[in-house]
Each structure stands twice: as structure tokens, then as C-alpha cells.
Amino acid sequence: METQIKEQPQWGLHSTSYWITLLLAFGIIFIGIRFILEPQVGAIGYGIAFRDAADAVYGQVKGIRDVFSGIVLLPLLIMRMRKATAWVFSAATFVPLGDFLLIAATNGSADLEHLLIHGITALIMIINCFLLFAKPRA
């Protein structure tokens, strides 16, 4: 824990990676809440609409997991734990990459809008991973 405490003055509100992580954390929390409250709207935004109204519960399940995915980063950001944030955030990049592959497999390359949404999200997250792991400037 001492390493994280020594890091605190070097990483935080003045860091681009901090703000990107915070923005994406709040973004996925918003998406999760949307899935919980309006699962069909969330599914359409995701790129794969439900076939049946009974499928909405799966959107709500996804929403709960999305909210968790965003919330899990917040304590790390509040405590300014850059390395822990970097590892958790890096693991989270599998989500938009998986989403991209699911959209491609389900809708094909014709659904460029949703492929771009998930692909650009994954790209931004990958770039941010490099920023998070980079040694902070003194």
C-alpha cells in the first residue's frame, strides 16, 4: 500500500488518464442505469434489440453488471491508486472488444454505427491503458 500512497501526488485530477477513466466509468454507469430502467432502449443502443418483451430482464441483468463495472473504478480513482486502476481498467477492455465481436457476429459489417461505437470505445480504453501504465511525470 505504501507505493500507492507515495504515488498520490503524482496522479489524479491533473492527469488525462484519470479523467478518461472517470468519464468512461460514469459513462458505463449511465448505460447500466439505462439498461435497468429501459432495457429495450439500452439493447437498441447496444446494437442488438430484444426479440421478445420477456428478454428485457436480460437487459436489466446487463445493466446491473455495467453499473458495477463503473463503480468498481471509483474507489481506485478517489484513492488515486494509478497502478490498481491501470490493472482493473486493462481487464475491462475485454468488454468493448467482446461487444465489438458480438455485434460483428450478429449484425455483420453492415452495422457500422454499432461497430464503431464499440470499436472506438475499445481503442480509447487501450490507449488509456498505456497512459495509466506510463510513469507519471514529476
C-alpha positions in Angstrom: 0.0 0.0 0.0 2.9 2.3 0.6 3.7 2.5 -3.1 0.2 3.7 -3.8 0.4 6.4 -1.0 3.7 7.7 -2.4 2.1 7.9 -5.8 -0.8 10.1 -4.8 0.7 13.5 -5.5 1.8 12.3 -9.0 -1.5 11.1 -10.4 -5.0 12.5 -10.1 -7.1 15.4 -11.2 -4.3 16.9 -13.3 -3.9 13.6 -15.3 -5.5 12.9 -18.7 -5.7 9.2 -17.9 -7.6 10.0 -14.6 -10.2 12.0 -16.5 -10.6 9.4 -19.3 -11.1 6.7 -16.7 -13.6 8.8 -14.7 -15.5 9.7 -17.8 -15.7 6.1 -19.0 -16.7 4.9 -15.5 -19.6 7.3 -15.3 -20.5 6.5 -18.9 -20.8 2.8 -18.2 -22.8 3.6 -15.0 -25.2 5.7 -17.1 -25.5 2.9 -19.7 -26.2 0.4 -17.0 -28.9 2.5 -15.4 -30.4 2.9 -18.8 -30.5 -0.9 -19.2 -32.1 -1.3 -15.8 -34.8 1.4 -16.4 -35.4 1.0 -20.1 -33.9 -2.4 -21.2 -35.3 -2.2 -24.8 -33.8 1.2 -25.3 -30.5 0.0 -23.9 -30.5 -3.0 -26.2 -31.2 -0.9 -29.3 -28.3 1.4 -28.3 -26.1 -1.6 -27.8 -26.8 -2.8 -31.3 -28.9 -6.0 -30.6 -32.6 -5.4 -29.9 -34.6 -7.9 -27.9 -36.9 -10.2 -29.9 -39.4 -10.6 -27.2 -40.5 -8.4 -24.3 -39.6 -11.2 -21.9 -35.9 -10.7 -22.9 -35.9 -7.3 -21.1 -34.8 -9.0 -17.9 -31.5 -9.9 -19.5 -31.0 -6.2 -20.3 -31.6 -5.4 -16.6 -29.0 -8.1 -15.7 -26.6 -6.5 -18.1 -27.4 -3.1 -16.6 -26.5 -4.3 -13.1 -23.2 -5.6 -14.3 -22.5 -2.3 -16.2 -23.2 -0.3 -13.1 -20.8 -2.5 -11.2 -18.1 -2.1 -13.9 -18.2 1.6 -13.5 -18.5 1.7 -9.7 -15.5 -0.6 -9.2 -13.2 2.0 -10.6 -14.4 4.9 -8.5 -12.7 4.0 -5.2 -9.5 3.5 -7.0 -9.8 6.9 -8.6 -10.8 8.5 -5.3 -7.7 7.0 -3.6 -5.6 7.9 -6.6 -4.3 4.3 -7.0 -2.9 4.6 -10.5 -1.5 1.1 -10.8 -4.5 -0.6 -9.4 -6.7 1.5 -11.7 -4.5 0.5 -14.7 -4.8 -3.2 -14.0 -8.6 -3.1 -13.5 -9.1 -0.8 -16.4 -6.9 -3.0 -18.6 -9.0 -6.1 -17.7 -12.2 -4.1 -18.5 -11.0 -3.6 -22.1 -12.2 -7.1 -22.9 -15.8 -5.9 -22.6 -15.9 -3.5 -25.5 -13.7 -5.8 -27.6 -16.2 -8.6 -26.9 -19.1 -6.3 -27.6 -17.5 -5.4 -31.0 -17.1 -9.1 -31.8 -20.7 -9.9 -30.8 -22.0 -7.1 -33.0 -19.9 -8.2 -35.9 -21.0 -11.8 -35.5 -24.7 -10.9 -35.0 -25.2 -8.0 -37.3 -22.3 -8.3 -39.7 -20.1 -5.5 -41.0 -23.2 -3.6 -42.3 -23.9 -2.3 -38.8 -21.1 0.2 -38.9 -22.7 2.5 -36.4 -22.6 0.0 -33.5 -19.3 -1.5 -34.6 -17.8 2.0 -34.4 -19.3 2.7 -31.0 -17.8 -0.5 -29.5 -14.6 -0.4 -31.5 -13.8 3.3 -30.7 -14.6 2.6 -27.1 -12.1 -0.3 -27.1 -9.5 1.8 -28.8 -9.8 4.7 -26.4 -9.6 2.2 -23.5 -6.5 0.6 -24.9 -4.8 4.0 -25.4 -5.8 4.9 -21.8 -4.3 1.7 -20.5 -0.9 2.8 -21.9 -1.4 6.2 -20.3 -2.3 4.6 -17.0 0.8 2.4 -17.0 3.1 5.1 -18.2 5.3 6.6 -15.5 3.8 9.8 -14.3 5.7 13.0 -14.9 7.2 14.5 -11.7 
